[in-house]
Amino acid sequence: MTRDAMIETAAKVPAVTLGFWIIKILATTLGETAGDTVSMSWLGETSVSAGQSGLNGYVVGTAIFGAALAILAFFQIRARRFHPWLYWATIIASTTAGTTLADFATRSLGIGYPGGSILLFSLVVLSLIAWHRTLGGISAASVHTREAELFYWITITFSQTLGTALGDWVADGPLGYLGAAGIFGGALALVALAHYTTRISKPLLFWSAFILTRPLGAVVGDFLDKPVAHGGLELSRLAASAVLAAAIVLLVTLLPQRPETVTQQERLAS
């Protein structure tokens, strides 16, 4: 004789709440300012002496943040349960690596913002398709196995890189940084509205919102540290990064950080 039982499995990602989205936007903004701090301010990629040392600042920055991402993702995937500090550190590493990688692709390789955005969007879509075909779904709530988590972090890394290229593409047009922030913020609001008023796939809406937070953070980060002549506030990249990092630490400390759960049906013998 058998019976059905409903069991709850804790995912290794945080529950999707308003606090989650606030921290995510701050993290993507920090990724932009921190990535630019290393590749542009410290390694001088946008200075008149760029390239004279034989090193490409975007490549060096990507190597630094890519190594940090690989190490953090390794421990994140190996962990048996959700650890808030480890999760958000991995998110920040992915968004800083995405910043420098996107800048290298669009500027150093010369494929431009449209080419970079199209390439990276294709990679995000392919990652989600491969995830769905392999495991039967793309819900973040299902990230409680190593295989699902691997797809999760690959998709996130592609989406973080896409967001930088897309944000720069829109902001470099007539809209500027604030106009671009309005576009991406408005798109996020529409996704939120669709979440509550339509039957569109919730995982699809989640990833749409997740991707949109990255260009929003990118243009806000650029607005903070780019020259006044280019429409920015010309604040110190290092100071802006420190303030954003402090805000993230404060929010992760104060806001409840519980893991997402997924309810599963299991057939038990009785």
C-alpha positions in Angstrom: 0.0 0.0 0.0 1.3 3.4 -0.8 0.5 7.0 0.1 1.5 10.4 -1.1 3.4 12.7 1.2 4.3 16.4 0.6 7.9 17.2 1.7 9.7 20.5 1.7 13.3 20.7 0.4 15.4 23.7 1.2 17.2 25.3 -1.7 20.7 26.7 -1.4 19.5 30.1 -2.6 17.6 32.8 -0.6 13.9 33.2 -0.8 12.8 35.8 -3.4 11.5 38.7 -1.3 11.7 42.5 -1.7 14.8 42.4 0.4 16.4 40.0 -2.0 15.8 42.4 -4.9 17.1 45.4 -3.0 20.4 43.5 -2.1 20.6 42.2 -5.7 20.4 45.7 -7.2 23.0 47.0 -4.7 25.3 44.1 -5.5 25.0 44.7 -9.3 25.8 48.4 -8.7 28.8 47.4 -6.6 29.9 45.0 -9.3 30.1 47.9 -11.7 32.0 50.3 -9.5 34.3 47.7 -8.1 35.1 46.3 -11.5 35.8 49.7 -12.9 37.9 50.5 -9.8 40.3 47.6 -10.6 40.3 47.7 -14.4 40.1 51.4 -15.0 41.3 53.2 -11.9 44.0 50.8 -10.7 45.1 49.2 -13.9 44.5 52.4 -15.9 42.6 50.9 -18.8 40.9 54.2 -19.7 43.9 56.4 -19.0 46.3 57.8 -21.7 48.9 55.2 -20.8 46.5 52.2 -21.3 48.2 49.2 -22.8 51.8 50.6 -22.5 52.6 48.0 -19.8 51.7 45.2 -22.2 48.8 44.2 -19.9 45.1 44.7 -20.7 43.3 46.0 -17.6 40.1 44.3 -18.5 41.8 40.9 -18.9 43.7 41.3 -15.6 40.5 42.4 -13.8 38.6 39.4 -15.3 41.3 37.0 -14.2 41.2 38.4 -10.6 37.4 38.4 -10.3 37.0 35.2 -12.3 39.4 33.4 -9.9 37.4 34.7 -6.9 34.1 33.6 -8.6 35.5 30.1 -9.3 36.7 29.7 -5.7 33.4 31.0 -4.1 31.2 29.1 -6.5 33.2 25.9 -5.6 32.5 26.3 -1.9 28.9 27.4 -2.6 28.2 24.3 -4.6 30.0 22.1 -2.1 28.0 23.5 0.8 25.2 21.3 2.2 22.9 24.2 3.0 22.2 27.9 2.3 24.8 30.3 3.7 23.8 33.9 3.2 27.3 35.4 3.3 28.7 32.8 0.9 25.8 33.2 -1.5 26.0 37.0 -1.7 29.8 37.0 -1.9 29.4 34.7 -4.9 26.8 37.0 -6.5 29.2 40.0 -6.0 32.1 38.1 -7.6 29.9 37.1 -10.6 28.8 40.7 -11.2 32.3 42.2 -10.9 33.7 39.5 -13.2 30.8 40.2 -15.5 31.7 43.9 -15.6 35.3 43.4 -16.6 34.5 40.6 -19.0 31.8 42.6 -20.8 34.1 45.6 -21.1 36.8 43.4 -22.6 34.4 41.9 -25.1 32.8 45.1 -26.2 35.9 47.4 -26.1 39.1 45.4 -26.4 37.7 42.7 -28.9 35.8 45.4 -30.7 32.5 43.7 -31.1 30.7 46.7 -29.6 27.7 46.9 -27.3 25.2 45.5 -29.8 27.4 42.5 -30.6 28.3 41.9 -27.0 24.6 42.1 -25.9 23.4 39.8 -28.6 26.2 37.2 -27.9 25.6 37.2 -24.2 21.8 37.1 -24.5 22.2 34.0 -26.7 24.4 32.4 -24.0 21.9 33.1 -21.3 19.1 31.6 -23.4 21.2 28.5 -24.3 22.1 28.0 -20.6 18.4 28.1 -19.6 17.4 25.8 -22.4 20.2 23.3 -21.5 19.1 23.5 -17.8 15.5 22.9 -18.7 16.2 20.0 -21.0 18.6 18.4 -18.5 16.6 18.8 -15.2 13.1 19.6 -16.5 12.8 23.1 -15.0 14.7 26.4 -14.4 13.2 27.4 -11.1 15.6 28.9 -8.6 13.7 27.2 -5.9 14.8 23.8 -7.3 18.5 24.6 -6.7 19.2 22.0 -4.0 21.3 19.6 -6.1 24.8 20.2 -7.4 23.8 19.8 -11.0 21.0 22.4 -10.7 23.3 24.7 -8.8 26.0 24.5 -11.6 23.4 25.5 -14.2 22.2 28.3 -11.8 25.7 29.9 -11.4 26.5 29.5 -15.1 23.3 31.3 -16.0 23.9 34.0 -13.4 27.4 34.7 -14.7 26.2 35.0 -18.3 23.3 37.3 -17.2 25.6 39.5 -15.1 27.9 39.9 -18.1 25.0 40.6 -20.4 23.7 43.2 -18.1 26.9 45.2 -18.3 26.9 45.3 -22.1 23.2 46.0 -22.3 23.4 48.8 -19.8 26.3 50.5 -21.5 24.6 50.2 -24.9 21.5 52.0 -23.7 23.3 54.6 -21.5 25.7 55.6 -24.3 22.7 56.7 -26.4 20.6 59.9 -26.1 19.0 58.7 -22.9 22.1 58.9 -20.8 22.6 57.1 -17.4 19.4 58.4 -15.7 17.3 57.8 -18.8 18.7 54.2 -19.0 18.0 53.7 -15.3 14.4 54.7 -15.9 14.1 52.3 -18.8 15.4 49.3 -16.9 13.6 50.3 -13.7 10.3 50.6 -15.6 10.9 47.2 -17.2 11.4 45.7 -13.8 8.1 47.2 -12.6 6.4 45.7 -15.6 7.8 42.3 -14.7 6.6 42.7 -11.1 3.2 43.6 -12.4 3.1 40.6 -14.6 4.1 38.4 -11.6 1.0 39.4 -9.7 -1.5 39.9 -12.5 -0.8 37.2 -15.1 -0.2 33.5 -15.4 3.2 33.9 -17.2 5.7 31.3 -16.0 7.1 32.5 -12.6 10.6 31.1 -13.3 10.6 33.0 -16.6 9.6 36.2 -14.9 12.2 35.6 -12.2 15.1 35.3 -14.7 13.7 38.3 -16.6 13.9 40.4 -13.4 17.2 38.9 -12.5 18.7 39.9 -15.8 17.2 43.4 -15.7 18.7 44.2 -12.3 22.1 44.0 -13.8 21.9 46.7 -16.5 20.0 48.8 -13.9 22.9 48.4 -11.5 25.4 49.0 -14.3 24.0 52.4 -15.3 23.5 53.5 -11.7 27.1 52.6 -11.0 28.3 54.5 -14.1 26.2 57.5 -13.1 28.0 57.6 -9.7 31.6 57.4 -11.0 31.7 58.7 -14.6 32.8 62.3 -15.4 30.4 65.1 -15.1 31.0 66.0 -18.7 29.7 62.5 -19.6 26.6 62.8 -17.5 27.9 61.2 -14.3 28.6 62.5 -10.7 32.3 61.8 -10.9 32.4 60.3 -7.4 35.4 58.2 -6.3 34.9 54.6 -7.6 36.6 53.2 -4.5 34.5 55.3 -2.1 31.3 54.4 -3.9 32.2 50.7 -3.8 32.9 51.0 -0.1 29.5 52.6 0.6 27.7 50.0 -1.5 29.5 47.2 0.2 28.7 48.6 3.6 25.0 48.8 2.7 25.0 45.2 1.5 26.6 44.0 4.7 24.0 46.0 6.7 21.1 44.6 4.8 22.3 41.0 4.8 22.7 41.3 8.6 19.4 43.0 9.3 17.0 41.4 6.8 15.8 37.8 7.3 17.9 35.5 5.1 16.0 32.2 4.8 16.5 29.7 2.0 13.9 29.2 -0.7 11.9 26.0 -0.3 10.3 23.8 -2.9 7.4 21.4 -2.0 7.7 18.0 -3.6 5.4 15.0 -3.7 6.9 11.7 -2.7 5.3 8.3 -2.8 5.9 6.4 0.4 5.3 2.8 1.3 3.0 2.2 4.2 
